[in-house]
Amino acid sequence: MRVYMLGLRTLRALLGIAEQNVNEFRSYLFGLIKERAASLERNYSESELLKITDEGFIWMTVACAYGTIKKYLSR
């Protein structure tokens, strides 16, 4: 039970950081994606880049949550 609660507290802390800094994370991720798209000579519109950014942000938070849960369940 203690490990379970520790996992939940850890997960809440990770997601809390993402929640408190969502705009900064999105801006940073947007810049990375825009730069990568330019280096690959792909012409995305601003709305497409924002959609890709939001999907990437969601994917990263889900991956962190999954990894945290998996780590604590394997103990």
N, C-alpha and C positions, 0 to 999 in steps of 0.2 A: 504494500500500500504506500509506503514512503517513497519508493522509486517512482510509482505512478504519479504521486503528487509533485515530486521534483520535476518530472517530465512535463507536467502541465504548467508549472511555474516557469520553467525554461521556455516552453513554447509561448506562453503569454508574454514573456519578456522580449523574445524575438519578434513576435507579431506587433508588440507595442512599439518597438523601435521603428518598424516599417510604417506603422500607422502615424506616428508622430512626425516622421520625416518623408511622407509620401511625395510631397512636391519636389523636394531636393532629389530623391531617388529617381523620380520620373524625369526630371530635367537632365540629370546625369546620364540616365539610360537613353533618353532621347538623343543626346549628343553623340553617344557611342554608336547608336544605330544609324543615325544620319551620316556620320563619318564613314562607317563601314559600307553603307549603301553607295556613297559617293566613290569610295575606292573600288567598288565592284561595278561602277558605272550603271547603277540602277536608278531610275528616276521615279521616286515615289512622291506622291503629293503630301502636303502637310497632314491631312487627315489620315492618310494611310500610315505615315510614320507614327502618328499619335496612337493609332489602333495597335500597331506592332509593339509600341512602347508599353501600352497598357497590358497587352497580352503577355509580354515578357515579364513585367512586374508581377502580375498574378502568378505566372509560372514559377518565378523565383520564390515567392512567399509560400506557395503550395509545396515546392520542393524542400524548402527549409522545414516546414511543418511535417512533411512525410519523413524526412531524414531524422528529425528529432523523435518522432513517435517510434520509428523503426529501431533507433538506437536504444531507447528505453524499454521497448518490448523484448529486445534480445538479451536483456540482463537476467 
